[in-house]
């Protein structure tokens, strides 16, 4: 019975990795397509899809983190949902100006709360894995909020997130998720490059 239970658990974990990692990768791809689009209307549609698939991919990541007792990463990952929703709303509205105040405030509050809670729960930093979780937390929360408001600097925070998350996943034998983080990093780096070129051309 324990063998069947273990196999079932491994099967569920594999599907969660595929589902969560796949949708998070799609998010990075659609953000990349958005930056490369020459049509503002098309770019907004791509960005809206990017935030929608990000929200869909969120629950599997939270479940996987909980399964590994990465409580900080799980709670902070979940707290990024308001920033994702803000990005989706802004894309659907076609502007980052005058966003819904309650949603913007909620997203802003989650950033310091998530980080402060991580410091409280760690009760000091004693392992390398904890440093990786902190890097993941900061990169995810700050990067998601900045990109939700169409701030190019958000891509740099995502670089930190993908490096630390990929390393953490590799240490915990989630090899598919580690690979997904590496592939996502390629899309994020190029999206940042394209976004910077656009800014230079607008000056």
KESEDO-6623 format. One record per atom (N, C-alpha, C, O): residue in one letter; atom name; x, y, z. Coordinates in steps of 0.05 Angstrom, whole numbers, plus 5000, padded with zeros to 4 digits. Layout:
N
 type atom   px   py   pz
    A   CA    X    Y    Z
...
This chain:
203
 type atom   px   py   pz
    X    N 5017 4976 5000
    X   CA 5000 5000 5000
    X    C 5017 5025 5000
    X    O 5012 5044 4985
    X    N 5039 5025 5017
    X   CA 5056 5049 5018
    X    C 5069 5054 4991
    X    O 5074 5077 4984
    X    N 5075 5032 4976
    X   CA 5088 5035 4950
    X    C 5069 5049 4930
    X    O 5077 5067 4915
    X    N 5043 5040 4931
    X   CA 5024 5053 4913
    X    C 5020 5082 4920
    X    O 5017 5099 4903
    X    N 5020 5087 4947
    X   CA 5016 5114 4956
    X    C 5040 5132 4947
    X    O 5036 5155 4938
    X    N 5064 5121 4948
    X   CA 5088 5136 4940
    X    C 5087 5141 4910
    X    O 5094 5163 4901
    X    N 5079 5121 4895
    X   CA 5077 5125 4866
    X    C 5056 5145 4858
    X    O 5060 5162 4840
    X    N 5034 5145 4873
    X   CA 5013 5164 4868
    X    C 5022 5192 4874
    X    O 5017 5211 4859
    X    N 5038 5195 4896
    X   CA 5048 5221 4904
    X    C 5068 5231 4883
    X    O 5068 5255 4876
    X    N 5085 5213 4873
    X   CA 5104 5221 4852
    X    C 5090 5230 4826
    X    O 5098 5248 4813
    X    N 5068 5215 4820
    X   CA 5053 5222 4796
    X    C 5040 5250 4798
    X    O 5040 5265 4779
    X    N 5029 5255 4822
    X   CA 5016 5281 4827
    X    C 5037 5303 4825
    X    O 5032 5324 4813
    X    N 5061 5298 4837
    X   CA 5082 5318 4836
    X    C 5091 5324 4808
    X    O 5097 5346 4800
    X    N 5092 5303 4792
    X   CA 5101 5306 4764
    X    C 5081 5323 4749
    X    O 5089 5340 4733
    X    N 5055 5318 4753
    X   CA 5035 5334 4739
    X    C 5035 5363 4749
    X    O 5031 5381 4733
    X    N 5039 5367 4774
    X   CA 5041 5394 4785
    X    C 5065 5409 4773
    X    O 5062 5433 4766
    X    N 5087 5395 4771
    X   CA 5111 5408 4758
    X    C 5105 5415 4729
    X    O 5112 5437 4720
    X    N 5093 5397 4715
    X   CA 5087 5402 4686
    X    C 5067 5425 4683
    X    O 5070 5442 4666
    X    N 5046 5424 4700
    X   CA 5025 5444 4698
    X    C 5035 5472 4707
    X    O 5032 5492 4692
    X    N 5046 5473 4731
    X   CA 5056 5499 4742
    X    C 5079 5510 4726
    X    O 5079 5533 4719
    X    N 5098 5493 4720
    X   CA 5122 5502 4705
    X    C 5114 5510 4676
    X    O 5125 5530 4666
    X    N 5096 5495 4664
    X   CA 5088 5501 4637
    X    C 5074 5528 4635
    X    O 5079 5544 4616
    X    N 5055 5534 4653
    X   CA 5041 5559 4652
    X    C 5059 5583 4659
    X    O 5056 5605 4648
    X    N 5078 5578 4678
    X   CA 5096 5600 4684
    X    C 5115 5606 4660
    X    O 5122 5629 4655
    X    N 5122 5585 4646
    X   CA 5139 5589 4622
    X    C 5123 5604 4601
    X    O 5134 5621 4587
    X    N 5097 5597 4598
    X   CA 5080 5611 4579
    X    C 5078 5641 4586
    X    O 5078 5658 4568
    X    N 5077 5647 4612
    X   CA 5077 5675 4620
    X    C 5101 5690 4610
    X    O 5098 5712 4599
    X    N 5125 5678 4613
    X   CA 5149 5691 4604
    X    C 5150 5694 4573
    X    O 5160 5714 4563
    X    N 5139 5674 4560
    X   CA 5139 5675 4530
    X    C 5120 5697 4520
    X    O 5127 5711 4502
    X    N 5097 5699 4533
    X   CA 5078 5720 4525
    X    C 5088 5748 4531
    X    O 5083 5767 4517
    X    N 5102 5751 4554
    X   CA 5115 5777 4560
    X    C 5136 5784 4539
    X    O 5138 5807 4531
    X    N 5150 5763 4530
    X   CA 5171 5767 4510
    X    C 5158 5775 4483
    X    O 5167 5794 4470
    X    N 5136 5762 4476
    X   CA 5121 5769 4451
    X    C 5110 5797 4453
    X    O 5110 5812 4434
    X    N 5101 5804 4477
    X   CA 5090 5831 4482
    X    C 5111 5852 4476
    X    O 5106 5872 4462
    X    N 5135 5849 4487
    X   CA 5157 5868 4482
    X    C 5165 5870 4453
    X    O 5173 5891 4444
    X    N 5163 5848 4439
    X   CA 5171 5848 4411
    X    C 5149 5856 4391
    X    O 5154 5859 4368
    X    N 5125 5859 4401
    X   CA 5102 5867 4384
    X    C 5104 5896 4375
    X    O 5111 5913 4391
    X    N 5098 5901 4350
    X   CA 5099 5928 4339
    X    C 5071 5941 4341
    X    O 5069 5966 4337
    X    N 5051 5926 4348
    X   CA 5024 5936 4350
    X    C 5016 5939 4379
    X    O 5018 5920 4394
    X    N 5008 5963 4387
    X   CA 5001 5967 4415
    X    C 4977 5950 4424
    X    O 4976 5940 4446
    X    N 4958 5947 4406
    X   CA 4934 5932 4411
    X    C 4941 5902 4416
    X    O 4932 5889 4434
    X    N 4958 5892 4398
    X   CA 4967 5864 4400
    X    C 4983 5860 4425
    X    O 4981 5840 4439
    X    N 5000 5880 4432
    X   CA 5017 5878 4456
    X    C 5000 5876 4481
    X    O 5006 5861 4499
    X    N 4979 5892 4482
    X   CA 4961 5892 4505
    X    C 4947 5865 4508
    X    O 4944 5854 4530
    X    N 4939 5853 4486
    X   CA 4926 5827 4486
    X    C 4946 5806 4496
    X    O 4939 5788 4512
    X    N 4971 5807 4486
    X   CA 4991 5788 4494
    X    C 4997 5791 4524
    X    O 5001 5771 4538
    X    N 4998 5815 4534
    X   CA 5004 5820 4562
    X    C 4981 5810 4579
    X    O 4986 5799 4601
    X    N 4956 5813 4570
    X   CA 4933 5804 4585
    X    C 4934 5773 4587
    X    O 4929 5762 4609
    X    N 4941 5760 4565
    X   CA 4944 5730 4566
    X    C 4966 5722 4584
    X    O 4964 5702 4598
    X    N 4989 5737 4584
    X   CA 5011 5731 4601
    X    C 5004 5731 4630
    X    O 5011 5712 4645
    X    N 4989 5751 4639
    X   CA 4981 5752 4667
    X    C 4959 5731 4673
    X    O 4959 5720 4696
    X    N 4942 5725 4654
    X   CA 4922 5704 4659
    X    C 4934 5677 4663
    X    O 4927 5662 4682
    X    N 4953 5669 4646
    X   CA 4966 5643 4649
    X    C 4984 5642 4674
    X    O 4988 5621 4686
    X    N 4994 5665 4682
    X   CA 5010 5667 4707
    X    C 4992 5659 4730
    X    O 5001 5644 4748
    X    N 4968 5670 4731
    X   CA 4949 5664 4753
    X    C 4941 5635 4753
    X    O 4938 5623 4774
    X    N 4938 5623 4729
    X   CA 4930 5595 4727
    X    C 4953 5577 4738
    X    O 4947 5557 4750
    X    N 4978 5585 4732
    X   CA 5000 5569 4741
    X    C 5008 5572 4770
    X    O 5025 5557 4780
    X    N 4996 5591 4784
    X   CA 5003 5597 4812
    X    C 4997 5574 4831
    X    O 5014 5566 4846
    X    N 4972 5563 4831
    X   CA 4965 5542 4851
    X    C 4984 5518 4851
    X    O 4991 5509 4873
    X    N 4992 5507 4828
    X   CA 5010 5484 4829
    X    C 5036 5490 4843
    X    O 5047 5473 4857
    X    N 5047 5514 4839
    X   CA 5072 5522 4852
    X    C 5068 5523 4882
    X    O 5085 5513 4897
    X    N 5046 5534 4891
    X   CA 5041 5536 4920
    X    C 5039 5508 4932
    X    O 5050 5503 4954
    X    N 5025 5490 4918
    X   CA 5022 5463 4928
    X    C 5050 5449 4930
    X    O 5055 5434 4949
    X    N 5066 5452 4909
    X   CA 5093 5440 4909
    X    C 5110 5451 4932
    X    O 5124 5435 4945
    X    N 5109 5477 4936
    X   CA 5125 5489 4958
    X    C 5116 5478 4985
    X    O 5132 5472 5002
    X    N 5090 5475 4989
    X   CA 5079 5465 5014
    X    C 5088 5436 5017
    X    O 5095 5427 5040
    X    N 5088 5420 4996
    X   CA 5096 5393 4997
    X    C 5125 5389 5006
    X    O 5132 5369 5018
    X    N 5142 5409 5000
    X   CA 5170 5408 5008
    X    C 5175 5424 5034
    X    O 5197 5428 5042
    X    N 5153 5433 5046
    X   CA 5155 5449 5070
    X    C 5170 5475 5066
    X    O 5182 5486 5085
    X    N 5169 5486 5042
    X   CA 5179 5513 5036
    X    C 5157 5533 5042
    X    O 5146 5545 5024
    X    N 5151 5536 5068
    X   CA 5128 5552 5076
    X    C 5130 5581 5068
    X    O 5110 5593 5060
    X    N 5154 5592 5069
    X   CA 5158 5620 5062
    X    C 5152 5624 5032
    X    O 5137 5641 5025
    X    N 5165 5607 5016
    X   CA 5161 5609 4987
    X    C 5132 5605 4980
    X    O 5121 5619 4963
    X    N 5118 5586 4993
    X   CA 5090 5581 4988
    X    C 5072 5604 4994
    X    O 5055 5613 4978
    X    N 5076 5616 5018
    X   CA 5059 5638 5027
    X    C 5064 5663 5011
    X    O 5045 5677 5004
    X    N 5089 5668 5005
    X   CA 5096 5692 4990
    X    C 5088 5689 4960
    X    O 5079 5708 4948
    X    N 5091 5665 4950
    X   CA 5082 5660 4922
    X    C 5052 5666 4920
    X    O 5043 5679 4901
    X    N 5037 5657 4939
    X   CA 5008 5661 4939
    X    C 5002 5691 4942
    X    O 4982 5701 4930
    X    N 5018 5705 4958
    X   CA 5013 5734 4962
    X    C 5019 5750 4937
    X    O 5012 5774 4936
    X    N 5032 5738 4917
    X   CA 5037 5752 4892
    X    C 5012 5754 4874
    X    O 5013 5768 4854
    X    N 4991 5739 4881
    X   CA 4967 5739 4864
    X    C 4955 5767 4860
    X    O 4947 5773 4837
    X    N 4954 5784 4880
    X   CA 4943 5811 4875
    X    C 4959 5827 4854
    X    O 4947 5841 4838
    X    N 4985 5824 4854
    X   CA 5002 5838 4834
    X    C 4996 5826 4806
    X    O 4995 5841 4787
    X    N 4992 5800 4805
    X   CA 4986 5787 4779
    X    C 4958 5798 4769
    X    O 4955 5804 4746
    X    N 4939 5799 4788
    X   CA 4913 5809 4781
    X    C 4914 5838 4772
    X    O 4900 5846 4754
    X    N 4931 5853 4785
    X   CA 4935 5881 4777
    X    C 4946 5883 4749
    X    O 4936 5900 4733
    X    N 4965 5866 4742
    X   CA 4976 5866 4715
    X    C 4955 5859 4695
    X    O 4954 5871 4673
    X    N 4938 5839 4701
    X   CA 4916 5831 4683
    X    C 4896 5854 4679
    X    O 4888 5860 4657
    X    N 4888 5867 4701
    X   CA 4869 5889 4699
    X    C 4881 5912 4683
    X    O 4867 5924 4666
    X    N 4906 5919 4688
    X   CA 4919 5941 4673
    X    C 4920 5934 4644
    X    O 4916 5952 4627
    X    N 4927 5909 4637
    X   CA 4928 5902 4609
    X    C 4901 5903 4595
    X    O 4899 5912 4572
    X    N 4880 5894 4609
    X   CA 4853 5894 4598
    X    C 4843 5923 4595
    X    O 4828 5929 4576
    X    N 4851 5940 4613
    X   CA 4843 5968 4611
    X    C 4860 5984 4591
    X    O 4853 6006 4582
    X    N 4884 5973 4584
    X   CA 4901 5986 4565
    X    C 4918 6008 4577
    X    O 4928 6025 4562
    X    N 4921 6009 4603
    X   CA 4936 6030 4616
    X    C 4945 6022 4644
    X    O 4933 6005 4656
    X    N 4967 6034 4653
    X   CA 4976 6030 4680
    X    C 4969 6054 4697
    X    O 4976 6056 4721
    X    N 4956 6074 4685
    X   CA 4949 6098 4700
    X    C 4923 6094 4715
    X    O 4904 6081 4705
    X    N 4921 6105 4738
    X   CA 4897 6103 4755
    X    C 4887 6075 4757
    X    O 4864 6070 4751
    X    N 4904 6056 4767
    X   CA 4894 6028 4770
    X    C 4874 6027 4793
    X    O 4873 6046 4809
    X    N 4858 6006 4795
    X   CA 4840 6003 4818
    X    C 4856 6006 4844
    X    O 4874 5990 4849
    X    N 4849 6026 4860
    X   CA 4865 6033 4883
    X    C 4867 6010 4903
    X    O 4889 6005 4914
    X    N 4845 5996 4908
    X   CA 4846 5975 4928
    X    C 4865 5952 4919
    X    O 4878 5940 4936
    X    N 4865 5947 4892
    X   CA 4882 5925 4882
    X    C 4911 5934 4883
    X    O 4929 5918 4889
    X    N 4917 5959 4876
    X   CA 4944 5969 4877
    X    C 4954 5970 4906
    X    O 4977 5962 4910
    X    N 4938 5978 4924
    X   CA 4946 5979 4953
    X    C 4951 5951 4963
    X    O 4971 5946 4977
    X    N 4934 5932 4955
    X   CA 4937 5904 4964
    X    C 4963 5893 4954
    X    O 4978 5879 4969
    X    N 4970 5898 4929
    X   CA 4995 5888 4917
    X    C 5019 5901 4931
    X    O 5039 5887 4936
    X    N 5017 5926 4937
    X   CA 5040 5940 4951
    X    C 5044 5929 4979
    X    O 5066 5926 4988
    X    N 5022 5924 4993
    X   CA 5023 5915 5021
    X    C 5035 5887 5022
    X    O 5050 5880 5040
    X    N 5029 5870 5002
    X   CA 5039 5842 5002
    X    C 5069 5841 5000
    X    O 5081 5822 5010
    X    N 5082 5860 4987
    X   CA 5111 5859 4984
    X    C 5125 5861 5011
    X    O 5140 5843 5018
    X    N 5121 5882 5027
    X   CA 5135 5883 5053
    X    C 5126 5862 5073
    X    O 5142 5852 5088
    X    N 5100 5856 5072
    X   CA 5089 5836 5091
    X    C 5102 5809 5085
    X    O 5111 5795 5104
    X    N 5103 5801 5060
    X   CA 5115 5776 5052
    X    C 5145 5774 5061
    X    O 5153 5753 5071
    X    N 5160 5796 5056
    X   CA 5188 5795 5063
    X    C 5192 5795 5093
    X    O 5209 5780 5104
    X    N 5177 5812 5108
    X   CA 5179 5813 5137
    X    C 5172 5786 5150
    X    O 5185 5777 5168
    X    N 5151 5774 5139
    X   CA 5143 5747 5150
    X    C 5165 5727 5145
    X    O 5170 5709 5162
    X    N 5178 5729 5122
    X   CA 5199 5710 5116
    X    C 5222 5712 5136
    X    O 5233 5692 5145
    X    N 5229 5737 5143
    X   CA 5250 5742 5163
    X    C 5242 5732 5190
    X    O 5258 5720 5205
    X    N 5217 5736 5197
    X   CA 5206 5727 5223
    X    C 5206 5696 5224
    X    O 5215 5685 5245
    X    N 5197 5683 5203
    X   CA 5195 5654 5204
    X    C 5222 5641 5203
    X    O 5226 5619 5215
    X    N 5241 5653 5190
    X   CA 5268 5641 5189
    X    C 5282 5641 5216
    X    O 5297 5623 5222
    X    N 5275 5662 5232
    X   CA 5289 5666 5258
    X    C 5319 5665 5255
    X    O 5333 5652 5269
    X    N 5327 5680 5235
    X   CA 5356 5680 5228
    X    C 5361 5663 5204
    X    O 5345 5644 5198
    X    N 5382 5669 5190
    X   CA 5388 5654 5165
    X    C 5412 5636 5171
    X    O 5434 5646 5177
    X    N 5408 5610 5168
    X   CA 5429 5592 5175
    X    C 5436 5572 5153
    X    O 5456 5558 5154
    X    N 5420 5572 5131
    X   CA 5425 5553 5110
    X    C 5425 5567 5083
    X    O 5413 5588 5080
    X    N 5439 5555 5064
    X   CA 5440 5566 5037
    X    C 5412 5565 5024
    X    O 5405 5583 5008
    X    N 5396 5545 5030
    X   CA 5369 5543 5019
    X    C 5352 5567 5027
    X    O 5335 5575 5012
    X    N 5356 5577 5051
    X   CA 5341 5600 5061
    X    C 5348 5625 5044
    X    O 5331 5641 5038
    X    N 5374 5628 5038
    X   CA 5382 5650 5021
    X    C 5369 5648 4993
    X    O 5360 5668 4982
    X    N 5367 5624 4983
    X   CA 5354 5620 4957
    X    C 5324 5627 4959
    X    O 5313 5640 4940
    X    N 5311 5620 4981
    X   CA 5283 5627 4984
    X    C 5279 5657 4986
    X    O 5260 5668 4975
    X    N 5297 5671 5000
    X   CA 5295 5700 5002
    X    C 5298 5713 4975
    X    O 5284 5732 4968
    X    N 5318 5703 4959
    X   CA 5321 5714 4932
    X    C 5297 5709 4915
    X    O 5289 5726 4900
    X    N 5285 5685 4917
    X   CA 5261 5679 4903
    X    C 5238 5697 4911
    X    O 5223 5708 4894
    X    N 5235 5702 4937
    X   CA 5214 5718 4948
    X    C 5216 5747 4938
    X    O 5196 5758 4927
    X    N 5240 5759 4940
    X   CA 5243 5786 4932
    X    C 5240 5789 4902
    X    O 5226 5807 4892
    X    N 5252 5771 4886
    X   CA 5250 5773 4857
    X    C 5221 5770 4848
    X    O 5213 5785 4830
    X    N 5207 5752 4860
    X   CA 5179 5746 4851
    X    C 5161 5770 4858
    X    O 5146 5780 4841
    X    N 5161 5778 4883
    X   CA 5142 5799 4892
    X    C 5148 5826 4879
    X    O 5130 5839 4867
    X    N 5173 5835 4880
    X   CA 5180 5861 4869
    X    C 5178 5861 4839
    X    O 5167 5880 4827
    X    N 5188 5840 4826
    X   CA 5187 5838 4797
    X    C 5159 5837 4786
    X    O 5153 5850 4766
    X    N 5142 5822 4799
    X   CA 5114 5820 4790
    X    C 5099 5846 4793
    X    O 5085 5854 4775
    X    N 5104 5860 4815
    X   CA 5091 5886 4819
    X    C 5101 5907 4798
    X    O 5084 5921 4786
    X    N 5127 5908 4793
    X   CA 5138 5927 4774
    X    C 5128 5921 4746
    X    O 5121 5940 4731
    X    N 5128 5896 4738
    X   CA 5119 5889 4711
    X    C 5089 5893 4708
    X    O 5079 5899 4686
    X    N 5074 5889 4730
    X   CA 5045 5894 4729
    X    C 5040 5924 4722
    X    O 5019 5930 4711
    X    N 5059 5941 4730
    X   CA 5056 5970 4724
    X    C 5074 5978 4700
    X    O 5080 6001 4697
    X    N 5082 5958 4684
    X   CA 5097 5962 4659
    X    C 5124 5976 4665
    X    O 5132 5994 4649
    X    N 5137 5969 4687
    X   CA 5163 5980 4694
    X    C 5184 5960 4685
    X    O 5184 5937 4694
    X    N 5202 5969 4667
    X   CA 5222 5951 4656
    X    C 5241 5938 4677
    X    O 5250 5916 4673
    X    N 5245 5952 4699
    X   CA 5263 5942 4720
    X    C 5253 5915 4731
    X    O 5268 5900 4743
    X    N 5227 5910 4728
    X   CA 5216 5885 4738
    X    C 5230 5860 4726
    X    O 5232 5840 4739
    X    N 5240 5863 4701
    X   CA 5254 5840 4689
    X    C 5279 5833 4704
    X    O 5286 5810 4706
    X    N 5293 5853 4714
    X   CA 5318 5848 4729
    X    C 5312 5833 4755
    X    O 5327 5815 4763
    X    N 5290 5840 4768
    X   CA 5282 5825 4792
    X    C 5274 5796 4785
    X    O 5278 5778 4801
    X    N 5263 5793 4761
    X   CA 5256 5766 4752
    X    C 5280 5749 4746
    X    O 5280 5725 4750
    X    N 5302 5762 4738
    X   CA 5327 5747 4734
    X    C 5336 5735 4761
    X    O 5344 5712 4762
    X    N 5335 5752 4782
    X   CA 5342 5742 4809
    X    C 5323 5719 4817
    X    O 5332 5699 4827
    X    N 5297 5722 4811
    X   CA 5278 5701 4818
    X    C 5284 5675 4804
    X    O 5284 5654 4817
    X    N 5289 5676 4778
    X   CA 5293 5651 4763
    X    C 5319 5637 4771
    X    O 5320 5613 4771
    X    N 5340 5653 4776
    X   CA 5365 5640 4784
    X    C 5363 5626 4811
    X    O 5370 5603 4814
    X    N 5352 5640 4831
    X   CA 5349 5628 4857
    X    C 5328 5606 4858
    X    O 5332 5585 4871
    X    N 5306 5609 4843
    X   CA 5286 5588 4843
    X    C 5296 5564 4829
    X    O 5291 5541 4838
    X    N 5310 5568 4806
    X   CA 5321 5545 4791
    X    C 5340 5529 4808
    X    O 5341 5505 4808
    X    N 5357 5544 4823
    X   CA 5376 5531 4841
    X    C 5362 5515 4862
    X    O 5370 5492 4869
    X    N 5342 5527 4874
    X   CA 5326 5514 4895
    X    C 5313 5489 4885
    X    O 5313 5468 4898
    X    N 5301 5491 4861
    X   CA 5287 5468 4850
    X    C 5307 5445 4844
    X    O 5300 5421 4847
    X    N 5331 5452 4835
    X   CA 5351 5432 4829
    X    C 5359 5418 4855
    X    O 5363 5393 4855
    X    N 5362 5433 4876
    X   CA 5370 5421 4902
    X    C 5348 5402 4913
    X    O 5354 5384 4928
    X    N 5323 5407 4905
    X   CA 5301 5391 4915
    X    C 5292 5370 4894
    X    O 5270 5358 4897
    X    N 5308 5366 4874
    X   CA 5303 5345 4853
    X    C 5279 5350 4836
    X    O 5267 5331 4825
    X    N 5270 5375 4834
    X   CA 5249 5383 4815
    X    C 5263 5391 4789
    X    O 5265 5415 4783
    X    N 5274 5372 4775
    X   CA 5291 5377 4752
    X    C 5276 5392 4729
    X    O 5287 5410 4716
    X    N 5251 5384 4724
    X   CA 5236 5397 4703
    X    C 5232 5426 4709
    X    O 5235 5443 4692
    X    N 5226 5433 4734
    X   CA 5222 5460 4742
    X    C 5248 5476 4741
    X    O 5248 5500 4734
    X    N 5271 5463 4747
    X   CA 5297 5476 4744
    X    C 5302 5483 4715
    X    O 5312 5505 4709
    X    N 5296 5465 4697
    X   CA 5300 5470 4668
    X    C 5282 5492 4659
    X    O 5290 5510 4644
    X    N 5257 5492 4669
    X   CA 5237 5512 4661
    X    C 5247 5540 4670
    X    O 5243 5559 4656
    X    N 5259 5542 4694
    X   CA 5269 5567 4703
    X    C 5292 5577 4685
    X    O 5293 5601 4679
    X    N 5309 5559 4676
    X   CA 5330 5567 4658
    X    C 5320 5577 4631
    X    O 5330 5597 4621
    X    N 5300 5563 4620
    X   CA 5289 5571 4594
    X    C 5274 5598 4597
    X    O 5277 5616 4580
    X    N 5260 5601 4619
    X   CA 5246 5626 4625
    X    C 5265 5649 4627
    X    O 5259 5672 4618
    X    N 5289 5644 4638
    X   CA 5309 5665 4641
    X    C 5318 5676 4614
    X    O 5324 5700 4612
    X    N 5319 5659 4594
    X   CA 5327 5667 4567
    X    C 5306 5687 4556
    X    O 5313 5708 4545
    X    N 5280 5680 4559
    X   CA 5259 5698 4549
    X    C 5259 5725 4565
    X    O 5256 5746 4553
    X    N 5264 5723 4591
    X   CA 5264 5748 4608
    X    C 5287 5766 4600
    X    O 5284 5790 4598
    X    N 5311 5754 4596
    X   CA 5334 5770 4589
    X    C 5330 5785 4563
    X    O 5337 5808 4560
    X    N 5319 5771 4543
    X   CA 5315 5783 4517
    X    C 5292 5804 4518
    X    O 5293 5824 4505
    X    N 5271 5798 4534
    X   CA 5249 5817 4537
    X    C 5260 5843 4549
    X    O 5252 5865 4541
    X    N 5278 5841 4568
    X   CA 5290 5864 4581
    X    C 5306 5880 4560
    X    O 5305 5905 4559
    X    N 5322 5866 4544
    X   CA 5338 5878 4524
    X    C 5321 5894 4504
    X    O 5327 5917 4497
    X    N 5299 5881 4495
    X   CA 5281 5894 4475
    X    C 5267 5918 4488
    X    O 5265 5939 4475
    X    N 5259 5916 4513
    X   CA 5245 5938 4527
    X    C 5264 5962 4530
    X    O 5255 5984 4527
    X    N 5289 5956 4536
    X   CA 5309 5978 4539
    X    C 5313 5992 4512
    X    O 5316 6017 4511
    X    N 5314 5977 4490
    X   CA 5317 5989 4464
    X    C 5294 6007 4457
    X    O 5297 6028 4445
    X    N 5270 5998 4464
    X   CA 5246 6014 4459
    X    C 5247 6040 4474
    X    O 5240 6061 4463
    X    N 5257 6040 4499
    X   CA 5258 6064 4515
    X    C 5278 6084 4503
    X    O 5273 6108 4503
    X    N 5300 6073 4492
    X   CA 5321 6090 4480
    X    C 5309 6104 4455
    X    O 5315 6127 4449
    X    N 5294 6088 4439
    X   CA 5282 6099 4415
    X    C 5261 6120 4420
    X    O 5257 6138 4404
    X    N 5248 6119 4443
    X   CA 5228 6138 4450
    X    C 5239 6164 4460
    X    O 5225 6184 4462
    X    N 5265 6165 4468
    X   CA 5277 6189 4478
    X    C 5286 6208 4456
    X    O 5297 6229 4461
